Amino acid sequence: MTRDDIKRNVLSKMDEISPFQKTDEQFDSLMEGMLDDCTNLYLRSIPVHLIVKKELLLLNANSPSRNFERGIANHHDLGIVLLPDGFLRLAYVACYEWHAPIVSADDVMTVNDKEYGRQFNQHTKAGLAKPMVFIDTVDVSKKRLIISPFRDHWGINVLSVYYVSETKPEKLQENLLDGFYWFFASHVLDAMQRYEQGKMAMGKFGEIVSEK
């Protein structure tokens, strides 16, 4: 699947709800300028279980130093995972010591959330029964996950972080393409101030996602 193939398929979707007399070079430039950003916005918007291709950051005894460090806040053990370039979205975090993975793709919170502060309040049970994952921006280009709590006796060789990375449109999974065509069509129509048609395209996208 090439970029031109994708744009042709999107035009075909748009023609179903908003026929165009002709498309010109300016029209193509608009689509080309939006395509990459819209692809990653799409991957952040759909249910994460639909994304088959997930990257694995496996922390083990041979390569812990670059991606993992321990921390303590208010006598509370933390695990800090430095995320790689291209990180787009968390899928889940698993640890041998836990009965089940932390599935936090849709609920992952930031360190600015009030729940993060509750983790260190000795008068609450926050973080005692089940670890929670928070995302923190170290600077404009680097992000990290903070796992609270992460007990001192837990070994990092049993910690796995699954995530979705930034993706080029031509690398999208085949099962995601039809939904993406409608999603992208909606954003292109909105950019052209055809808001009603954009809502229709977004509705088609919603129908496809709800069926999966």
N, C-alpha and C positions, 0 to 999 in steps of 0.2 A: 504493500500500500504506500503510494507516494503522497506528497503534500498536494499535488495537483488532483490526484484521485479523491482525496479528502474534500477539497474545495468543490469539486464537481458534485460529489454526493451531498454536500451541504446545500448547494444551489438547488439540487433536485428536491430536497426537503422543503426549502423555502418556496419553491414554485408550487408546491402542493397547497400552500395556504396564502401565498402572496406572489402571484405571477409577475415576472419582470419582462419588459419588452426586450431588453438587451442588457448585457453586462459588458463593462468596458474595463480598461486598464486600471482606472481609479478604484473601481469596485473590487478588483482582484487585490490591489494594494491594501485596501481596508482589511480584507480577510487575512492576508498574509501577515499584516502587522499585529493582528489579534490572536493568531493561531496558537503560538507557543504558550502564551500566558493563559489562554482559555483551556488548553489541555490540562495544565496543572491545577487550575481552578476546578475543573471537572473531576479530577482525581481526588481533590479534597472534599468534593460535594457528595459523591456517591457512597453508598454503604461499603465499608472497607472489605467486607467478606467477598464482594464481587471482584476485587482485584486479586488475581491469582499470583501475579509476580510480586513477591515481597522480598526485600533484601534482608539478610540476616547479619547482625553485628553480634558475633559470638565472642564473649569475653572469656579468655582462658589464661592459664598460668604462663603461657608462652608470650602473650602479647597484651598484658594488662595496662601497661603504663600510659600508653597514648590515649586510651579511650575510657579509662575508669580510674576514679579516685574515691577515697573515703572522706567523709566529712562528719563533723559533729556540730550540732546547733542546740544550745540549751540542754546539754547532756543527752542529746538524741542522736542515734546513729543514722547516717545518711549514706546512700550510694549515689555517686554522681557519674553519669555516663556522658562523655563528650560525643556529640553526634557528628557523623561524617558530612562532608560537603555533599550537596544534592539532597539532603534529607527534606522530605516534603510532609510526611504525615506518619504518625505512630500507628502501628497495627496492634501489637501487644508485647508485653514483657513477660518472660517466663523464668522461673528459678526453681531449682531442684527442691529447695526447702518449702516451696509453697504447694498447696494442694491443687491449685489451678492457676493458669496464667492470669495476669492482670490484663483484662481486655479493656483498654482505655482509649481506643481510637476515637470514640465519639464523646467521651466524657473527660478526656485529659484536661486538667486545669493548669493554670499558670501560677507562678509564685505570688502573683498579686491577688489571687483569690483568698478570701477569708479562711477557707478550709486549710490553706497552707499554714497559717498562723496557729490554728487549732492543733496542728500536729505536735506542737511543742508546749502545749498547755498541760501541766502535770495534773490538773483537776479534771481533765477529760480523758476518754479512752481513744481518742482519735489516733489512728495509726498503730494501735497496739494489736488489734485482731488481724487486720489485713493491710499490707503495705499499699501505699498510694503513689501514683506517679504524677509529677508536676513538670511542666516544661518551663525552661528559663532561658532568656536570651542573654548570653554573656556579652556580646557586642553585635554589631549589625550583620556580621557574616557568620557567626558561630552560635549554635544553640546547644543546650544540654538538658538531659533528663535528671531530675532529682527523685530518687526513690526513698520514700520515708514511711516507716523505718527500714533500714537495711542493717541487720544485726552484725555485730563484729565477728561472730563465729561463722557467718555464711561465707562460703568460698566463692570467689568471682568466677571460678571455672565452671560454675553451674548457672550462669546468668546469660540469657539470650534476649536480644532486642530485635524484634521484627518491625520493619518499617517500609513505607512506600517512598521511592525516590523520584526526583523530577524526571519527567519523561517527554521525549519528543513525540509529536502527534503521529508520525509514521511508525512509531514503536508501540502504539496502543494495542492491547489485546483485542483479538477479533470479536470476542463476546461483548466488548464495551463500545464498539464502533457505532452501532445504530443509535444508542442513547447519546453518544457524543455529537453525532450529526445534528440532532435536534437541540441539544444544549448549546452548541456553537451557533446554530442558526438563530436561536433566541437572542444571543448576545450581539450578533451582527445586525439583526433587525432593530434591536434597541439602539445601537450606535447610529442607525439610519433614522432614528426617531419614529419607527413604525412600531409603537409600543403595543398596540392591540395584537398585531401579528406576532410580536415577540412573546406575549403572554400565551398565545396559542401554541407556539413552538415549545415553550417551557412546559406547557401542559402535556404535550406529546412526550417530552423527556420524562416527566413524572410518571406517566402511564407505563413506560418501558421499565423504569427502575422498580416500580411497585410490583411488576410481574415477576421479577427475578428473585 
